[in-house]
Amino acid sequence: MNVEKRTYFITGFPGFLSFNVVEELLRQGRASKVYLLHLTSMTEQAKEWVRKLNDMSETKLLLVEGDITQPNLGMTQERIVELRDAIDYVWHLAAIYDLAVPEELAQKVNVEGTRQVNAFCETLGQLKRYVYFSTAFISGARKGKLLEDELISPRSFHNFYEQTKYEAEVLVDGSKDKLPITIIRPGIVKGNSKTGETVKFDGPYFIMNMFKRLSFLPWVPFLGEGKAHINIVPVEYVVRASIHLGHEEVGTGKTYHLTDPDPLTVREVYEQIYWHMFKKKPKGNIPLAISYWALGLRSVRRYLKVEREALDYFLMEGSFDCEHAQRDLQGSGIYCPPLSTQIEKMVSFYLEHFSNDGLHVKIY
């Protein structure tokens, strides 16, 4: 790929999405220099991941200690002066992604942090694009078709993650008249579609956790009716699509759903995961109300390694229209592969690495 090399500033390193974004930018040869903002507490992990990335490219990767919740993102004045006329692209991926996040922490990181990143972007003299990672689930409890070019507050949210990501997107959307912004709303992001590799067992992996813990039973029942569609997308689709849309002129001022245009139902995902794990089919049905009650017990949540909030997505009544993303990706060769073709690899990686506690989400 013959592209002009630029300087990038990326928040949220060394998180799953930020690492994959940097890796793909290097693979495509887009970057001459990348500044990677990370918390002081993540310094050692950030250094380790930079060493991995250095093996694939001569691009200069610069670790920057900071905190998005602080003015000037917690960076030194010297660093601010250095960056002011150097940054071409900002990718804001730092956020609390946990469905069970407390409100105060979610407000601090997701909302106030985004407010500070917006302010930082306004000081950059040659900014060509500000790519903000939102989520399709800012839709909360809305029903029906959800469009990319609308930003409507739902009647309620399932959790503080959804609520604060909605509030943060409102802030970014309000800056579109001042900054060259592209907003990305992914579905539930899973591991790589071809290898199954991931760095965190959340989202659909909660189903696998439950199946693994209950494997002593002769079979496992469905939870609820499972009629809702669940929108799960592989990380490499989200990364490649967002990089394309975040550089092409057509993406300026746009908001995109990077979602599966043909999602499976919860029941289909549940059934396929169970089949690839045990070569069995689920039998029977447990009402979701009973499942909610059971996961209200801390001991049950921890034993099953399942967040109670994950059950909300078994009942979601909204669907994500991704017409703009599909149209603007035409000719790029980038598309979302069918989830059914990915589940076997996803399960294989999970079973191989289940005993790695570092991949599991801490359940409270």
N, C-alpha and C positions, 0 to 999 in steps of 0.2 A: 504494500500500500504506500503510495507516494503522497505523504501529507506533510504540511508545514508543522514543524515542531514548536511547541508552546510551553509555557510555564504554568503549572497547576498548583492549587492550594486545596487540600482535601481534609475534611474533618472526619472524626470517627475512627481513625486508624488506631489499632490494628483490627477493627471489627471485620466481620465476615464480608459484608458488602463492600466496604472501603478497600479491603485487601484485593478482592476480585476486580474492582474497578481499576486499581493501580496496575494489577497484573495485566489486564486487557489493554490498558493504555500503552504499556511497555511493549506488549506483543504487537500492537499495531504501529509502533514507532511514532506515536503522536507527541511524546513529551521530551523536552530537553532537560527539564528540571521539575521535580515534584516536591512541594513542601507538605509534610504529613503532620497534622496537628493531633497530639495525643495527650492524655492525662499523665501526670507524673507517675501515678501508680501503675501505668501500663508501659513504662519505659523499657523494661527488660524484654517484654513480649514484642514490643514494637521493634526493638533492635534485632531480635531473632527473625522476625518476618522480613525486615529490610534485607538481612543477609540472604534470605531465600530469593528475594526479588533481584538482588544484585547479580545473582548467577545467570540471569536471563537477559540482562541489558546493561549498557553503559550509561543509561540515563542517571543523572544525579538525583539521588533521593535524600532529602534533608528532613530529619526528625525535628519537630518543633514542640516543646512542652507548652501546654496551655490549657485553657478551660473555657468552653464556649459560653458558660454562664456569667463570665466576668467581662467588664469593659475591655475593649481591644483583645478579647478572647484570651485574656490572661497572659499575653505575650509582652516581652520587653519592648521599650520604646525603640531600641536599636533595630529590633526585628521588624517592628511596624514600619519604620522608615525604609528598611530594605525591601519590604514587600509592596509598598504603596504603588510603585510604578513598574513592578516586575511581573505581577500576576495577570495572566490572560484568562484563566478559567478557575472558578471556584465550584467545588462539589461539596455540598453540605449533606453528609450522611450521619453525623453524630446524633444519637437519640437514645432514649430508653425504649426498647422494643418489647419489653416484658408485658404480657397481658395483665398480670397481677400487680403492676407497679402502683405504689401509693400515690395519691393525688399530688401531694406537696413536691415529691421528687419529679413526677412527670411534668408539673408546671415549671419547675426550675430548669430542667434540661430541655424538654421539648419546646416549650413556649418561650421562656426567657432566653434560652440558648439561641434559638432561632432569631429572636429580636436582635441579639448581639451580633450574630453573623450577618444579618441584613445591614446593620449599621457599619460593620467592617467593609462589606462589599461597596457601600456608597463612598468609601474613601479611596477606592482603587482607580487609578487614573486611566488604565487601558483594559479594563475588564471587557471581555468579549462575550462571556456567558456565565451565568450563575445557575447551576443545576441543583435543584432542591429535591430531596427524596422525601415524599410524603407517603401515603398509603391509600389504597383503594378503600380501606375500611374507615375512612373519615365519614363514610355514609352512615355509620351507626345502625340504627334500627329502621332506616328508610326501606320502603318496599318498591318493587317494580324496577324498571330500567334506570340506571344511573349513568348520566352522561359526563363526558370528559370536560365539557365547557361550562359546567354548572358547579357552583359551590354553595350548597344549600344546607343549612343547619338541620340535622335530623331532630325528630321529637325527643330522642334519647340516644345515649351511647351505651354500649355494653360494658365499657371499662374506661379508666382514665387514660389509657394509651390512645384509644380512638379519639377521645375528647380533646386531648392536648395536641394530637397531631392535626386535628381539624383546626384548632385555634392557631397553631403554628402556620398551617397552610394559608389561613386567612391573612396573616401578617405578610407572608411572601407574595401572595396574589396581589395584595395592596401595593406592592412595590414594583409591579410590572410597568408602571408608567415612568419609573426612574431607572430601572435596571433591566438588562437583557436576560430575562428569566425563562427557564424551562422547568416545569414541575412534573415530576415522575410519581405516579401512583401505582406501585406494584401490588399484585395479589399476595398471597402467602408464599414467601420465597423459600424454596427447598434447595437441596444440594444439586450438584451437577447431574444433568440428565443422562450422561453417558457413563460416568463412573460411580454415581451415587454419593460422592464425597461431600461432606458438610462439616461444619465446625460446631454445630449446636443441634441437639435433638429437641426441637420444639415444633409447633405447628402439627403437621401430619405425623410426626414422630411420636407425639403423645399417644396416638392410637397404638403404635407399635409397643410403646412402654407398657400399656395396659395388657395387650395380648401376651407379651413376654411374661409379665407377672402372673397372669392367669393361665399359663400354659399347662398347668396341672389338671385343669378341668377337661372333661371330654369334648366340650365345645364352648364357644362364647356367644352370647346373644347379641343382637343388634341393640344399640342405644337409640331409642326413639324410632320414628318412621324412616328417617334418613332421606327425605324427599328434597331437601334443600340442595342447591348446587354449591359446591365448595371450590373456590378459585385458587389453585396452587400452580406456581410457575417455577421453572428451574432457574438457578442463579445466573447461568451463562446467558440465558435469553434476556433477563432483566439488564444485565451489565452491557451486553453488546447493543441492545436496542437503545438504552439510555445514552450510551456513548455516541451512537449515530445521531439520535435526535438532539443531543446536547451540543452537537457541532454544526449540523446542517442549519442553514439560515431559516428553513421552513419551521424549525422548532422554536424560534424566538417568540416569546409571549404565549406559548402553548402549554396546556396541561394534558398529560397522556395517561391513560390506563394501560399499564403493561400487565395485562391479565390474559387468562386463557379464553380465546373466543368461543371455545366449545367445552366448557367445564363439565366434569362428572358430578353426579350426585354424591352426597355423603355416603349413602348406602353402597354405591358402586366402589368408592374408594375403600371403604371399610372392608367390603367383601374381597376386593383384589389384594389388599395388604394381607388379610388373614390367609388367603389362599397361598400367596408366595411365602409366607412364614411357616405354615403348617400343612399345606395341601389339604385343607379342610374348608368347609363353608360354615359361616355362623348359623346358628339356629335360634329360633325364638326371638323375643323382644322384651326389653326392659324399658318402661316409660322414662323419658328424660327427667321427669320430676323426681323420680327415685334416685337417678344418677346424680342430680344436683344435690339432693340431700346427702347422699353418701360422700360426695366430694367436698361437702361442707365440713367434714371431719378431717382434721389435719393428718391424723394417722393414716387415713385411707388415701388422701392425696399423695402423701410421701411414699407409701408402699407402692401405689400404682405409678408413681412418677408422672402425674397428670395434674395440670392446673385446672381448677374448676371453671375458669373463664373460657377455656377452650370449647366447652359444650355450647356456648352461645352460637358458634358457627355451624352447629348442627341444625339450627332453626332459621338461618338467615334467609330473608325473603326478597333481597335485592339482587340484581344482576348488573354486571359492569359492561357497558357499551365501550368497545375499544376501536371504533371505526376510524377515528383520527390517527391513532397509532398505526393501525394496519395500513392505512392509506399512505402515511408519510414514511413507512418502512418499505414500501414497494420498490423493488429493484435492488434492495440492499442484500438480499439473501438471508435476512434475519426473520425468523418466525418462531412461534411458540410450539414446540412439539407436543403431541397428544400425551396426556398424563399416563394413560394406560401403557405406553411404551417405556415409561420410566420407572414404574413401581418395582419391578424385579430388581433392578440395580440399587434402588433406594433401600429395599429390604436387605439385600446382600451386604451392603455397607453397614447398615444398622446392626445386623446380627454379628458381623465380624468385630464391631467396635463397641458393642453394648456395655462391656465391662469397663470401658474408659470413662471414669466419673467426670473427667474434664469436659466431656461432650454433653453431659446432662444439665438441664436447667435446674437451678436450685428451687425446690418447691417449699413454700412457706405454709 
